[in-house]
Amino acid sequence: MKKYQGIWQITAVFVLVAYLGYAQLESDVPAQHQFHPPKVNDHDEYGAFQNARSFELPTSFEFAGEQVPLHIPDVSERFDRELMVNMYWHSSTLGIMKRANRFLPLIDSILKENKIPLDFRYLPLIESKLMNVRSPVGAAGFWQIMEKTGKEHGLIINDEVDERYHAIKSTEVACAYLNSAHQMLGSWTSAAASYNIGMGGLRKRLHQQNTDSYYDLYLNSETYRYVFRLLAIKEIMENPSKYGFYLDKTHLYESIPTYNIRLDTSVSNLIDLAESLDINYKTLKLYNPWLRTKSLTITPPIKCYEITIPYGEDFRHMPKMR
């Protein structure tokens, strides 16, 4: 018995030494690497939520004057999913909000002129984040217009010029498409969905599944989510603080006053043109992203192009209009 008591005493000593060593080791770990349970509703100095949390869905919601059937479980869940994606993709959503302040007033005015519901102002936000990008399948610009569609609607697209990157002209093409889609499909929600899958593609699926509602369709994953991405960005843009976004007005990207000059002769070197306008080549390209090379050729039936130039304190003078 004494033999076993000795073994237990030795074991107890080893356990105590090991515990004290572990406690010392834990105290040596830098504070930033130690685990601290998060506080509920912990906020940073700007009031933004630092912890993941869920948000209550709106009790009712509309898009372009059409009611979203949130009483249908899968509809509310799809809406909820896209809200979570966008409200926790902070860098992307913040960037969209800042750029929207610069571009949405222009887009809104064109939508109004073409009698398109203003909720479609959010479509280029989900298509391109209001950046002049090109997709892997060749869609380009804010509205992600395909080359064939652009040419069918009168845009100039060649080696030197791609007017899908022209903010005004591409928005006018998008309006023409949406009006046609609304006339064909009978609802603005379906028109929005068709922007992803095409008018013919959506009409075919509505007919095959014997329904007239996008919300009742079984679709591929991308189109299944598409309208809900639009709904989510609308909700967050219109109620940013509800979802933890706090932007000082001074942090938003402002629109810069511009003027246009008319070019009716070819330009072999746009760098030289920029210098003649007292700006640099970078500025010329930033305000005219539809210029795709360093030259601009004007041949019939094209008579001229209008070049946009920023005007402000950073630019020495405004040249006379030609």
C-alpha positions as CSV (number, residue, x, y, z in Angstrom):
1,M,0.0,0.0,0.0
2,K,2.8,2.4,0.9
3,K,4.3,1.6,-2.5
4,Y,1.2,2.8,-4.3
5,Q,0.9,5.9,-2.1
6,G,4.3,6.9,-3.1
7,I,3.4,6.6,-6.8
8,W,0.3,8.7,-6.4
9,Q,2.3,11.4,-4.5
10,I,4.9,11.6,-7.3
11,T,2.2,11.7,-10.0
12,A,0.4,14.6,-8.1
13,V,3.7,16.6,-8.1
14,F,4.2,16.1,-11.8
15,V,0.6,17.3,-12.5
16,L,1.1,20.4,-10.3
17,V,4.4,21.3,-12.1
18,A,2.9,20.8,-15.5
19,Y,-0.1,23.0,-14.6
20,L,2.1,25.8,-13.3
21,G,4.2,25.6,-16.5
22,Y,1.2,25.8,-18.7
23,A,-0.2,28.8,-16.8
24,Q,3.2,30.6,-17.2
25,L,3.3,29.7,-20.9
26,E,-0.2,31.1,-21.5
27,S,0.7,34.3,-19.7
28,D,3.6,34.7,-22.1
29,V,1.4,34.7,-25.2
30,P,1.0,38.2,-26.6
31,A,-2.4,39.7,-25.7
32,Q,-3.5,40.1,-29.4
33,H,-3.2,36.4,-29.9
34,Q,-5.2,35.3,-26.8
35,F,-8.8,34.5,-27.2
36,H,-11.3,37.0,-25.7
37,P,-15.0,36.3,-26.0
38,P,-16.6,39.1,-28.1
39,K,-19.0,41.5,-26.4
40,V,-22.5,41.7,-27.7
41,N,-23.2,44.8,-29.8
42,D,-19.5,45.8,-29.6
43,H,-19.0,49.0,-31.7
44,D,-15.9,50.8,-33.0
45,E,-15.4,54.5,-32.8
46,Y,-17.5,55.1,-35.9
47,G,-20.4,53.0,-34.7
48,A,-19.9,50.1,-37.2
49,F,-20.7,46.6,-35.9
50,Q,-17.6,44.6,-35.3
51,N,-19.3,41.3,-34.7
52,A,-21.4,39.2,-37.1
53,R,-25.1,39.5,-36.4
54,S,-28.3,38.8,-38.2
55,F,-30.8,41.5,-39.2
56,E,-34.6,41.4,-39.4
57,L,-35.9,41.4,-43.0
58,P,-38.3,44.1,-44.0
59,T,-41.9,43.1,-43.5
60,S,-42.7,44.2,-47.1
61,F,-40.6,45.2,-50.0
62,E,-41.1,46.5,-53.6
63,F,-39.0,46.6,-56.7
64,A,-40.1,49.0,-59.4
65,G,-43.5,49.2,-57.9
66,E,-44.0,45.4,-57.9
67,Q,-44.4,43.6,-54.6
68,V,-41.8,41.0,-53.5
69,P,-43.7,37.9,-52.1
70,L,-41.7,37.7,-48.9
71,H,-44.4,35.4,-47.4
72,I,-43.0,32.6,-49.6
73,P,-40.3,30.9,-47.4
74,D,-37.7,30.4,-50.2
75,V,-38.2,34.0,-51.4
76,S,-37.5,35.5,-48.0
77,E,-34.5,33.2,-47.5
78,R,-33.0,34.1,-50.9
79,F,-33.4,37.8,-50.0
80,D,-31.8,37.2,-46.6
81,R,-28.8,35.4,-48.2
82,E,-28.0,38.3,-50.5
83,L,-28.4,40.8,-47.7
84,M,-25.8,38.9,-45.6
85,V,-23.4,38.6,-48.5
86,N,-23.5,42.3,-49.2
87,M,-23.6,43.7,-45.7
88,Y,-20.5,41.6,-44.7
89,W,-18.6,42.2,-47.9
90,H,-17.6,45.5,-46.4
91,S,-14.9,46.7,-48.8
92,S,-17.0,46.0,-51.9
93,T,-20.2,47.6,-50.6
94,L,-18.4,50.6,-49.2
95,G,-16.7,51.1,-52.6
96,I,-20.1,50.9,-54.3
97,M,-21.6,53.5,-52.0
98,K,-18.7,55.9,-52.6
99,R,-18.8,55.6,-56.4
100,A,-22.6,55.8,-56.5
101,N,-22.5,59.3,-55.2
102,R,-20.6,60.3,-58.3
103,F,-22.5,58.4,-61.0
104,L,-26.1,57.8,-59.8
105,P,-27.3,61.4,-60.5
106,L,-26.3,61.0,-64.1
107,I,-27.9,57.5,-64.4
108,D,-31.1,58.7,-62.6
109,S,-31.6,61.5,-65.1
110,I,-31.3,59.1,-68.1
111,L,-33.7,56.6,-66.5
112,K,-36.3,59.3,-65.9
113,E,-36.0,60.5,-69.5
114,N,-36.6,56.9,-70.8
115,K,-39.4,56.2,-68.3
116,I,-37.5,53.4,-66.5
117,P,-38.3,52.9,-62.8
118,L,-35.5,54.5,-60.7
119,D,-35.0,51.1,-58.9
120,F,-33.0,50.1,-62.0
121,R,-30.3,52.6,-60.8
122,Y,-29.1,49.6,-58.7
123,L,-28.6,47.3,-61.7
124,P,-25.2,48.6,-62.7
125,L,-24.1,48.4,-59.1
126,I,-24.6,44.6,-59.1
127,E,-23.3,44.2,-62.7
128,S,-20.0,46.1,-62.4
129,K,-19.9,47.9,-59.0
130,L,-19.9,51.0,-61.2
131,M,-16.5,50.2,-62.6
132,N,-15.5,50.0,-66.2
133,V,-14.8,46.3,-66.2
134,R,-14.9,43.5,-68.8
135,S,-16.3,40.1,-68.0
136,P,-14.8,36.8,-69.0
137,V,-17.6,36.4,-71.6
138,G,-16.9,39.8,-73.1
139,A,-19.6,42.0,-71.5
140,A,-18.2,45.5,-70.8
141,G,-18.8,48.8,-69.0
142,F,-21.1,49.8,-66.1
143,W,-24.0,47.9,-67.6
144,Q,-22.0,44.9,-68.8
145,I,-23.3,45.1,-72.4
146,M,-22.3,42.4,-74.9
147,E,-20.7,43.5,-78.2
148,K,-23.6,42.2,-80.3
149,T,-26.2,44.0,-78.2
150,G,-24.2,47.2,-78.2
151,K,-23.9,47.2,-82.0
152,E,-27.6,46.4,-82.4
153,H,-28.4,49.5,-80.4
154,G,-26.1,51.8,-82.3
155,L,-22.9,51.8,-80.2
156,I,-19.6,52.2,-82.0
157,I,-17.4,49.2,-81.1
158,N,-14.1,48.8,-83.0
159,D,-10.4,48.6,-82.3
160,E,-10.1,52.2,-81.2
161,V,-13.5,52.9,-79.7
162,D,-15.9,51.0,-77.4
163,E,-18.9,53.0,-76.4
164,R,-20.0,50.3,-74.0
165,Y,-17.6,52.2,-71.7
166,H,-19.4,55.5,-72.3
167,A,-21.5,56.2,-69.2
168,I,-24.3,58.1,-71.0
169,K,-24.5,56.1,-74.2
170,S,-24.4,52.7,-72.4
171,T,-27.1,53.8,-70.0
172,E,-29.3,54.8,-72.9
173,V,-28.8,51.3,-74.5
174,A,-29.7,49.6,-71.1
175,C,-32.9,51.7,-71.0
176,A,-33.8,50.6,-74.6
177,Y,-33.3,47.0,-73.6
178,L,-35.3,47.3,-70.4
179,N,-38.2,48.9,-72.1
180,S,-38.3,46.2,-74.7
181,A,-38.0,43.5,-72.0
182,H,-40.8,45.0,-70.0
183,Q,-43.1,45.1,-73.1
184,M,-42.3,41.5,-73.9
185,L,-42.4,40.0,-70.4
186,G,-45.1,42.1,-68.7
187,S,-43.3,43.0,-65.5
188,W,-40.3,45.0,-64.4
189,T,-39.1,42.2,-62.2
190,S,-39.0,39.8,-65.2
191,A,-37.3,42.5,-67.2
192,A,-34.6,42.7,-64.5
193,A,-34.1,38.9,-64.5
194,S,-33.9,38.9,-68.3
195,Y,-30.9,41.2,-68.1
196,N,-29.0,38.2,-66.8
197,I,-30.5,35.4,-68.9
198,G,-31.9,37.2,-71.9
199,M,-35.5,38.1,-72.9
200,G,-35.9,34.9,-74.9
201,G,-34.4,32.8,-72.2
202,L,-36.7,34.0,-69.5
203,R,-39.8,34.0,-71.6
204,K,-39.0,30.3,-72.5
205,R,-38.7,29.3,-68.9
206,L,-41.9,31.2,-67.9
207,H,-43.8,29.3,-70.6
208,Q,-42.2,25.9,-69.8
209,Q,-43.0,26.2,-66.1
210,N,-46.5,27.7,-66.7
211,T,-46.0,30.8,-64.6
212,D,-45.8,34.5,-65.1
213,S,-43.7,35.3,-62.0
214,Y,-39.9,35.3,-61.7
215,Y,-40.3,34.3,-58.0
216,D,-42.0,31.0,-59.0
217,L,-39.3,29.9,-61.5
218,Y,-36.8,27.2,-61.0
219,L,-33.6,28.6,-62.6
220,N,-29.9,28.2,-62.8
221,S,-28.0,29.4,-59.7
222,E,-26.9,32.8,-61.2
223,T,-30.3,33.8,-62.5
224,Y,-32.0,32.4,-59.4
225,R,-29.9,34.8,-57.3
226,Y,-29.8,37.7,-59.7
227,V,-32.9,39.7,-58.8
228,F,-32.3,39.1,-55.1
229,R,-28.8,40.7,-55.4
230,L,-30.6,43.7,-56.9
231,L,-33.1,43.8,-54.0
232,A,-30.3,43.4,-51.4
233,I,-28.2,46.3,-52.7
234,K,-31.3,48.5,-53.0
235,E,-32.2,47.8,-49.3
236,I,-28.7,48.4,-48.1
237,M,-28.2,51.6,-50.2
238,E,-31.4,53.0,-48.9
239,N,-30.9,52.0,-45.2
240,P,-27.1,51.9,-44.7
241,S,-27.0,52.5,-41.0
242,K,-29.4,49.7,-40.4
243,Y,-26.8,47.3,-41.7
244,G,-23.8,48.9,-40.0
245,F,-22.6,51.2,-42.8
246,Y,-21.7,54.7,-41.7
247,L,-20.2,57.0,-44.3
248,D,-19.3,60.6,-43.7
249,K,-20.4,62.7,-46.7
250,T,-16.8,64.0,-47.1
251,H,-15.7,60.4,-47.8
252,L,-18.0,60.0,-50.8
253,Y,-16.6,60.4,-54.3
254,E,-17.8,63.6,-55.8
255,S,-18.7,64.3,-59.4
256,I,-16.2,66.7,-61.1
257,P,-17.5,69.4,-63.5
258,T,-16.6,68.6,-67.1
259,Y,-17.0,70.1,-70.5
260,N,-16.9,68.5,-74.0
261,I,-14.8,69.3,-77.0
262,R,-15.8,68.1,-80.5
263,L,-13.2,66.3,-82.6
264,D,-14.0,66.2,-86.3
265,T,-10.5,65.2,-87.5
266,S,-8.5,62.1,-86.8
267,V,-5.9,62.1,-84.0
268,S,-2.8,60.0,-84.4
269,N,-1.5,60.5,-80.9
270,L,-4.0,61.1,-78.0
271,I,-1.1,61.9,-75.7
272,D,-0.3,65.0,-77.8
273,L,-4.0,65.9,-77.8
274,A,-4.1,65.7,-74.0
275,E,-1.1,68.0,-73.7
276,S,-2.7,70.5,-76.0
277,L,-5.7,70.5,-73.6
278,D,-3.4,71.1,-70.6
279,I,-4.2,67.7,-69.1
280,N,-2.2,64.5,-69.1
281,Y,-3.0,61.3,-70.9
282,K,-4.2,59.5,-67.7
283,T,-6.9,62.2,-67.2
284,L,-8.0,61.9,-70.8
285,K,-8.4,58.2,-70.5
286,L,-10.1,58.3,-67.1
287,Y,-12.8,60.7,-68.4
288,N,-13.1,58.9,-71.7
289,P,-12.8,55.2,-71.0
290,W,-14.4,54.4,-74.3
291,L,-11.1,55.5,-76.0
292,R,-9.3,52.1,-76.2
293,T,-6.0,53.0,-77.9
294,K,-3.7,56.0,-78.3
295,S,-5.3,57.1,-81.6
296,L,-8.7,58.1,-82.9
297,T,-9.6,57.7,-86.5
298,I,-12.6,59.6,-87.9
299,T,-14.0,58.2,-91.2
300,P,-17.5,58.2,-92.7
301,P,-20.2,57.6,-91.6
302,I,-18.7,58.9,-88.4
303,K,-18.4,62.7,-88.5
304,C,-17.1,63.5,-85.0
305,Y,-16.6,62.4,-81.5
306,E,-17.1,64.4,-78.3
307,I,-14.3,64.2,-75.7
308,T,-15.0,64.9,-72.1
309,I,-12.5,67.0,-70.1
310,P,-12.6,67.8,-66.3
311,Y,-12.6,71.4,-65.4
312,G,-11.5,72.7,-62.0
313,E,-8.7,74.2,-59.9
314,D,-6.3,71.5,-61.1
315,F,-6.7,72.6,-64.8
316,R,-5.3,75.8,-66.0
317,H,-8.0,77.0,-68.4
318,M,-10.9,75.9,-70.5
319,P,-10.2,75.9,-74.2
320,K,-12.8,77.3,-76.5
321,M,-15.4,74.9,-77.9
322,R,-15.0,74.0,-81.5
